[in-house]
Amino acid sequence: MATSVRRTTLTLPAAALGPDNPLPALAGPRDVHRVTVPQDAGLPADMARQLGYRPLDSLLPVRRRDGYGRHRTPTDLDALVIENDRLRATVLPGLGGRVHSLHHKPTGRELLYRNPVFQPADFALNGAWFSGGIEWNIGATGHTTLSCAPVHAARVPAPDGGEMLRLWEWERLRDLPFQVDLWLPDGSDFLYVGVRIQNPHHHTAPVYWWSNIAVPEDAGTRVLAPADEAWHFGYERTLRRVPVPESGGVDRTYPLRSEYPADYFYEIAAAERRWIASLDAGGHGLVHTSTDTLRGRKLFLWGAGRAGRHWQEWLTEPGTSGYAEIQAGPARTQLEYVPLEAGAEFAWLEAYGPLAADPRTVHGADWSAARGAVADRLEAVLPRAAVDAAYAAWRPYADLDPKERLATGSGWGALEVARAGYDLPGLPFTEDTLGAEQEPWRELLRTGDLPDEPGVPGPSLVAPAWRDLLESARPGPTTDFHLGVAQWHAGDRAQAVRSWERALAAGRSCWPLYCLAVAEAAAGETGRAAQRYAEAVACADEQAGRAERAATGDGADREAARRARSWLPVLPALAREAVPALIAAGRADEAAAVLARLRPEDRVRGRFRLLTAQVRLAQGDVTGARAVFDDGLEVADLREGDETLSDTWYAIAERLVAGEGRITDEVRARARTEHPLPERYEYRMRPA
C-alpha cells in the first residue's frame, strides 16, 4: 500500500482565534531568546558568526494574533490524512501544516504528543501558537508566524509511484518560499519529509528552520542523541557548554529531572549520523533522523517545577500527560541564522518513525552504550544510506506541479510572483489565491497608486521593492500611512514620522496618531507618547462610533456593517498599549478612562482585568488592585517568559506591607513571605 492522501475532519474542543490585531507591529519582537554569551564560552567560529548574523528586529509586515480567548467549544478542523499499511499521519493545513498525529498501526502507538484540545497561547513570534505534533518553524528564532495560519496543500506524485502531500507558503518575515513534501513508501515504518527553502532574490537571505516534534513525557522518558556535550540556553538568557548527559549533578536527558524550562542544543560531531530519539521506560518511542544538511538537534524541556507544570496545563488542560520537544535545524542552535545565497536553495530529507531498543541499555548509567544502542537500532531499521537514497529519489519530484489542490493558504506569495515574476517550480502561487488584503497592492502594481482605504486599513508591506513603489505613488493619507510603516521598518524613523504627520494633516485619524505615539515612546518621550496614545484612543472611539451609526442608520448595507465590525478590535488593541503608556506618564486616571471606553465584553477579558489592577495600584487603590487577583483572572495572551503577573502581584504585596512608607529590601522580603504568589499565577520560567 503506497501512500494515499485524503481529506477528513478532526473535531476538537477549540478556542476561536478571533481577529488579528489591526495595528501595525511597529515595536520590535518580544524575544525571550535574546542571548548573552560569556567571554569564556568558546564558541566555534561559524556559530559565533551566525549568532550575530541579521537577527530579526521587526515583525513587519506580519500582524499580531492576540484576539483569542480560553473558551473552548467542539470545532471541526479541516485535516488531511497520509496513510500506508504501517503509519497514518494527520495534518492540519489550516494551522501551519502541523502534523497533529503520527499513528503506528502494528503497535497501536501514537508516536507524537497529540494535544486533545486546540488552545492558542502567546508563544509564536506574532502571538497565537498551540502545542503538540510536528510543526515547521521558519522565519526567525521562535515559533513561526504561520503557526495558526493556513498553508497551501496539494497532492503530488511521490518517488515510489504513490502520492505525496505537499505543503507550501511564502514566509513573510524573510520573504522566502518553502515547501514540505510528506510521503509514506509502501511498507515503510517511517514518514519521509522533504523540505526545500528557496531564495529567489538577488541578495543573500538569513535562513532559520527548526522542525519541532512534541513527544509524550513521563518520569521514564529519556531523550538521546549522538553527543557528549550540549549548548544550554535557559530563560536566564545565557548560552553555555555543558556535558551530556549529566550537568549540575542531574541527568538532563530525562526531562522531568530538571526544575526549570531549558533548551539543550547537542554538539554532534561532523562524522556522526544526525538523529534524536525520545524513548519511554520500556525503550519504545520515536526517532527522528535526516540527511546531514539538517545538522542541529535539540531537547526542550518544561521541567518539573510549578511553572513548567502550569504552562503545560495552560497549553492543554489539567489531567493530560506532559510533553517535551525534540527538534532539528540547519545550525547548532536556534539562536543562529544561516546565509542562503541569491538564487540558491536549502533542501534536505527527514524521517520520523518508531524505535525500540533494550531498555536496560537505554536507561543504563553508561551514556556511550545507551546512545550507541539507539544508533545501532536506527541503522538496523533505517540505514543511513537509505535516507540518502530517499533524498536523491525525492529531488526530481520536488519540482513537479501539484495534481490536485487540497487546501489554500494566503495570497501573499501570488502577489510577490505578480510583482517580480519569480519562477518557482512546484510552487504554484496562482492568481486565484489573491484576496481582499492583496487587492490594494495589486492596484499599486497596476496603476502606480495605492487606493485610499476608508475605515480600518489593511496590512502594510515593507520590503524595499514595495517601499520604492510607495515613494513613487501619489501622496494621500493611506499611502503616507503605509509609507511611514515601510520607512520605520527600514530604520528611517525621521522620514517615517514625516510621512505619518502628512497623513494626519490630511484628516484626523487614529492610525497615524498611533504610529506617532510609538515613535515618541521609542524616542524616550514618555509624556508626549502618552498624549498621542490618548488622542488615538479618543479618535478611534469616534471613528468606530461613526461606522456603527452608518451601519444601523437608514439605507445601511452589508458593506457598512462589515466596516463597522472591522472596528471592533481597534479600541482593545489601542488600549493594550495606551494604558501602560499613560501609567508610565503618571496619568493613571486617564488610563482608567481608556479602560472605561471598552465594551463590557472586552473589559472582562483577562488582559484588561490585569491592566485594571495596574491602574488601581497607580491610583493608590491597593486594596482594589489586590481584589482583581483575589477574584481570579486568566490572561489568555500571556507571553512565553512574561513575568507580568508575578511582578504585579508582588508590587501590590509590597505596597500592602509598606503602607505609605518606602519600599525597602525588608519590605520586599516580608511581602514575599506574607503574600506568597498563588500557584495559579506562577508562570516564571527561571529562578526568582
N, C-alpha and C positions, 0 to 999 in steps of 0.2 A: 504494500500500500504506500505509494508515493504521497507526498504532501498534498492535501486538499485544503482549500481555503473557502470558508463560508461565513455568511453573516448570521448573527444571533442577537439576542437582547439579554443583558445582565441587569437584574433588579437588585438594588442595594438601598439601605437607608442612607440618604444623601442630603447634605446641606446645600442649598442653592448657592451658586457662585455670586449671584447678584450683579449689579452693573460695575463696570470698570470705573476707576477714579477719573473724572473728566479733566483734571488739572494736568498740565504738562509736568513731567517728573524732572524739574529743574535741579533739585537738590541731588547731591551725589548719592550713590548706592550706600545703603546702611550695611556695611560689610563687616560681619563678625569674623571674617577670615584674614583681616589685615594682620601682618606678622612682624615681630621684632626678632631679628636673627642675632644671637650672641656672637661676639667677635671670635670666640674660640670654637664656633660650630663646625668649622672645617668643611664648608660646602664644596662639592665638586664644581668645577668651573662652569660647565653647561647649566647646572642647576642655579648657580648664582646669577648667571646672565638672564635666565628665563624667569627668575623671581622678580626681576626688575623690568621685564620687557612689556611695555604698553599695558599696564593694568587698567581695568575698566574704571573710568571716573564719572560715568553718567549712565542712567538707564534710558535716556532718549535714544530712539524715538518711541520706545515701548511705554505704555501706560501702566500704572499700578493697578493691581487687582485686590481691592480691600472691601468689596461690597457683600461678602459672605457673612453668615452667622453660624450658629451652632444648633439650630432646629433642623432635625433630620426627618424626612418622610420617604417612604418607599418610592424609588425613582428608577425608571427604565433607562439604561445606558446602552448606546449602540456598541456592539462588540464584534470582533472578527476572530474566528477560530481557525488555527492552523493545526492540522492533525495528521499523524500517520498511525501505524498499528502499535506504536510504543509510547508516544507522547501526545499531549494535547496542550497547546498554548492558546490562551485567551488574551486578546489585545484590545485596548480601548483607544480607537482613533480620535475620539473627541477630547481625549485627555492626554495629549502629548505622545500618543502611540504607546502608552505604558503597557507592558506585559503584566496583566493582572494575576495570571495563574500559569503554572507550568506543572502539569499533572503527569506522573509516570504511571502508565496503565498496568504493567505487570505487577508492581508492588502496591499500587493504590496510594502512593505517596504524593503529597503536594510538596514540590521542591522549593517553593518560594514562601515568604511570609505573605499571605493573602489577606489583605485588610477586609474585615467584614462590613465596613462602612466607607462611605466617601465623605471625609471631613476635611475641608480646606483649612490650612493654617499658614501663618506668615513665615514661610521658610524659603520660598522661591525668591530670586533676585527682585521680582516685581510683586511679591506678595503670595498669592494663593498657590499652595502646594499640598499634596497629600502623600501619605506614606504607603509603602508596600510595593511588591512586584519588582519589575526591572524598568528603570527609567533611563532615558537617553539625554544626558546633560551636555549641552553645547552652549557656547557663548562666553561665559565668564565664571570665575570661581563662585560656586554655589549651585543651587538648583535652577535649572533653565527657566527662562520666562515663558517657555512653551509648556510648562508642567500641566496647566489646566486649559490649554488651548487646542483647537482641532488641528490635525495634520492631514495631508493628502494620503490616500491609501489606494492601492490597486493590485490586481493580480498580474503577475509577470511570470513567464516561463522560467523554470528552475533548471539548473545544470543536469539533473538526473531525469529530466523528462516530465517531472511533476510541475507543481506550481509554487511560486514564491509569493509572499506578501511584501510589497514594497511600501514603505512609509517615506515621505519626503516633505520638506518645508524649506522656507527661506528664513534663516536666523537673522534677526534684525539688529541685534547689538553689534555684530561684527560684519553684517551684510554678506553672509555666506550661505549658499545652498548645501543641503546634505541629504543623504538617503540612508535608509536602514532596510536591508533585504533579509527576510526571515524565511527559512525553509527547513523541512524535515525529510532527509533522504529515506528511501524505503528501508525499513528495518532498523533505523538509527535510534539509539537512545539519547542522541544529542541534538539540540536545536542549534542550527547554524545561523549565524547573523553576519552578513556582510555590510560593512559601514564605509561610506565614502563622503568626504568633505571636499568640495571644490572651491577654488579661488578664481573666479572669472575676471578679476580686476587687473589693473595694470600696476598694482602696488602689492607689497608683501603684507599679509594679514596675520594677526595673532590668533592662534587656534587653541581652544580649550575643549576637551571632551572627557567625560567620565561616565562609563556605564555603571549604573548604581543598582545593586541587587540586594533586596531586603530578604533576609533568611531568618527562619524561626530560631528562637533563642530560649535556652533554659540553663540550669546550673551545669549541665553536662555538655553544653555546646563548646566546641573548640574550633578556632579558625587557624588554618595552616597555610603557609606559603613558603617558597624556597628561599628563605632569607634568615640570616643570623643577626641582622641589625634593621632598625626602622627609624624613620623620622617621626618624632612625636609632636603633634600640634594639639593644644588644648585651648580652652576659652580664655586662658591667660594670655593667648596670642603670641606665644614664643615657639620657635622651632628648634628642636634639639635631637641629636642622635642618641638612640637608646638601644640596649641589647634586646634580642628576641631569643627566647620567649619571656624571660623574667627581667623586670626593671623595678626598682624601688621595693624589692622583696616580694613582688607579686607576679604571678604568671599572667601576663596581659593578653595571652591568646585565648583565655576564657573571658568573654565579655562581661560576665556578671561578677568577676573578681575585682573589678575597678569600681570606684565610687562615683567619679565624675565623667561626663561625656568626653571623648577624646578621639583623635584620628591617629592611626599608625600607618605610615606610608613605608612599605617594605623596600629595603635596599636589595634588589635582585641582581646578581652578577650577570654580566653580559652573555655568558655562555649558557646560563640556566634557561630552561623552558619557563615560559610565563604561565603561571596558574595560581589560583587561590581556591580554597575549599572551606566549607563550613560543615562539620560533622558532629552528630549527636553522641550521646554516651555509648550507643551501640555501634559507632563507627559509620553510620549512614548519614547521607546528606547530599549537598550539591557541590559540584566542582565547576569552575569557570577557567577556560584556557583560551589562547588566541595565538595568532601569528605575532612575530616579535615587534611589529610596529607599535603595538599596544603594550608598552614596556612596564608601566607602573601598576602596582597593586596596593590596595588599602583596606584596612579594617576601621569602620566607625562603630563605636560602642556608646551606648547611653549610660552604662554603669548601673550600679545597684543602689545609688543614693536616692534620697527623697525626690530631688528634682528630675533625675533621669526617669524614675518610675512615673512621676507625674506627667512628664512630657509624653511618655508612651501612651498613657491613658488619654491625654488630651488629643492625640492624633488618631485614636481609635475609640475605645470605650473600656470602662473598668471591667475586669474579669477576663479579658482576652490575653493571649500569650504575648510576650515581648518579641522584639526583633533586633538584630544587628544588621549592618550593611557591609557587604564586601564589594569592592569596586575596582575598576580597571581604567587606565587612561594612558595617553601617549608620553607623559612626563613622569618623573619620580613622584611629584606631589601635585595636589590640586591648586597650589599657590603659584604655579608656573604657566606661562603661555609659550607655545611652540610656533616659531615663524613658518608660514606657508607662503612660498614664493608666488609671484604673479603667474597666473595660468596653470599652476600646479594643483595637485590634489594629494590628500592623505587617504589611504584605504587599507583595510585590514579585515580579518575574519575572526569572529568569536565563536565559541561553542559552550553550551550550557547543558548539563546533564547530571544524572545521578552517579554517586560514587559510594562504594562500600569498602572499608578497609578494616583490618584486625583492630578491634577496639583497645586491646591491651597495649598494642604498639602506639596507636594514635594518641592514647591518653597516658602513655608512659612518661617517665622522667627524662628519657633520652630524646631531646628535641631533634637531633640529627636523624635518629631512627624513625621518629614519628613522621617527619616531613618526607623522609626517604620512602616510607611505606606508601604514603599517598601518591608520591611521584611515580612509584612503580605500578600501583594500581591504575593510575591515569594512563600510563604508557600502554598497559595491557588492554584497556577498554577503548582508548582513543589515542593511537600513536601520534607523536608529534608530526611525523611525515604525512599522516592522513589529514591533519589540519592544514598543512602547507599545500597539499594536493587539492583540498576542497577550495582553498582560496584561489589557486590557479584556475580551477574549473569555473569559479564564480565570476572572475574578472570580465570575460567577454559578455556575460549576461547582465552585468551592471549597466550597460549602455542600452539594453533592449527597451523599447517602448512598452508601457503597460497595455495589457489586453482589455481590462475592464476596471473602471474606477469604482472603488467601494466606499470611499469617503472623501470629503472635500475639506481642505484646510483654508488658509487665508488667501486673499488676493494680492498680497504684497509681493510675492515672487513674480506673478504675472505683470505687475506694474514695473518692476525692475527690468524684466525682459523687454517690455514695451519701450522703456526709456533707452536701454543700452543695446538691445538686440543680441543678448547673450545666447550662445549655442550650448545647451546643456543636455547632452544625450541621456535619455532615460528619465528625465525630469520634466514632464510636461506642465509647465506653469502657463496654462492656457488662458485666453482672454475671457472665457466664460466663467472663470473664478473671480473676476473683478467684481467688487461690490460697492456699496454706498460710501464706505470710508475711502476708497481709492478714487472715486469719481472726480472730486475737485482737483486731484493731482493729475488725472488724465486730461482734464481741461487745461491745466497749466502746460502740459506737454503739447496739446493740440494747438493752443492759441497764444501761448506765452504769457497768459494772465491767469491768476487764481481768482475764481469767483468769490464774491463776498458771501459769507455764511451767516444767515440770520440765526440768532439764538446761540446754542452751545456749539462751539467749533469742533471739528473732528480732529483726529491725531495729527501731529506735526511730523514732517520729515526733515532730517537734519544732515544727511550725507552731503559731502561737498558739491556733488552734481545738482542736488536739489537746492542747496543754498545759492548756487550760481543762478539757477532759474528764477528763484525768488528775488534776487537782487536786480534781475533784469525786468521783472514784471512791473506793471503799473502799480504805484503805491495805493494803498487803501487799508482800512482797519484790519481786515482779515489777513491780507498779505503782510502787513507790518507786524502783526502779532506772530505769525508763523516765522517770518524772517528773524525776528528777535530771538525766538526759541532756537533756530538754527545757528545764529551767531553766538548765543550763550553756550551751546554745545561745543562750538569751535574754540571757545575760550576768549572770544572778543566781547567782553562784557560791556565795555563802554558803548560799542555800536548796538548791542542788544538793548541797552537802556534807551538809547535814542530812538530805536525802532518802536519800542513799546510806548514811549512818550508821544510819538507821532500817532500811533493807534489810539491813544487816549484822547489826544487833541481832536480826533475826528468824531468823538462821541463817547460819553461816559460808559465804561464797560468794566465788568468785574475781571475780565481776562488780563488786560494789560495792568490793571491795578494789582492783581495777584502776582504777576511776574515782577513788577517793580517792588513789591513787598519782599519777595525772595531776594532780589538784588540788594535791597537795603540791608537785609539781615546778613547776607554774605559779606557785605562791606563793614559789618560791625555796628551799623546804625540801628541800635535796638529800638529807640523811641520812634524813629521815622518808619521803621519796618512795621511796628505795631499800628501806627496810624494808617499806613497803606492797607494792612490787613483789615482793620476796622472799616475802612471805606469799601474794600472789596466785598466784605460780608453784607454791608448795607445795600450796595449796588446789586449784588446777586439776589438779595431778598426782593428788591424792587422789580428786577427783570423777571424773576420767576413768578411774581405776582401778576405782572402784565401778561405773561404767557398763559397763566391759569385762567385769567379773566377772558382772554381771547378764545380759549378752548371751551369755555362754558357759556359764552355770550351768543347772541343771535347770529345765525349764519356760520357758526363754528363747524369746521370739517375735521376729517380724520387727521390731516396734516397738522392742524392746530393742536389736536390732542397729543399727537406724537411729540411735538415740540414742548408742550407743557410737561410731559413725562420725562423728557430728556433733562429737565432742570432739577428733578428730584434729588439726584446725588450731588449736585453742585454745592449747596449750602453745607451739608455734612462734611464734604471734602475740605471746604474752606475753614470750617470750624475746627477741624482736627489740627490745623496749623496756626490759625489765628489765636486760639485760646492760649496755648503756651507762649506765643509771642507777646500777647497782652499781659500775661502774668509776669513775664521777664521784664516788661517795661513798667511794672508797678501799677498796672491798670486792671486790677482784679475785678472791679465792679463792671467794667466794660466787657471783660471776659465772661462774666456771669450773664450779661445781657445777650452775648452771642449765643450762648447755650439756650437761652430762653427763646430765641428765634426759631430753633429747630422744631420740626414736627414732633408730636409726642412719641411716635413710634421710633424716631431717631434718638430722642433724649434718653430712652430706657436702654439703649444698646450699651454694652459693657465699656466700650471706648469712651463714651460720653459720660457714663457714670464715674469712671476714673478721673476724667477731666473735671467733673463736678467736685470730687473730693479735693483735687489740687486747687481749684478756685476757692473753695471754702477755707482751706488751710491758708491760702494767701490773704483771704479776707479776715483772718483771725478767728474763724469759726472752727476751732479744733474739734469740738465735740461733733459738730455736723459732718466734718470730714471723716471722722472715725466711724460715724454711723453708716456711711456709704459702704465701708468694708464689712461692718457688722451685719448689714442687710444682705451682703453677698453680691458679688459681681463676677462676670466672666467676660474678659476682653477677647473676643473672638479672633482679632487680628494681632494678638500679642506676638511680637517679633522673636525669632530664634535668638537666644542670647540676651534678650531685653530684660533688664532688671528694674523696670519702672514700677512694677507692683511692690516689690520689696523696698525699693527706695522711698516710695510714697508712704508706705506703711510705717517705716522707721522715722521718716520726717514727722509724721503725725505723733508717733510714740514719743519722740524726743521733746516735742512741744508740750505734750501732756505731762511729761515728767518735769520739764523746766518751768512750766507756767509762764510767767512774764520774765523769767530770768534768762541768763545766757545759756547757749548750748555748749557745754564743755565735754571733755572726754568722759568725765564721771557721769554726766547726764546720758551720754550715748550708751555707756555700758549699762546703766540702770534701765534704759529704755529697752535694750535687748533682753534683759532679764525679766523685767516686769511685763513686757508686751511682746512675747515671742511671736514670730511670724507664723500664722496658721498654715497648716500643710497645704490647703487649697490654693495658697498664694505663693508657694515655693516653686520657682522656675529657674533658680540660679544655677548656671551650668559650670560654675567654677567655685573654688573655696571662697568663703565670705571675705 
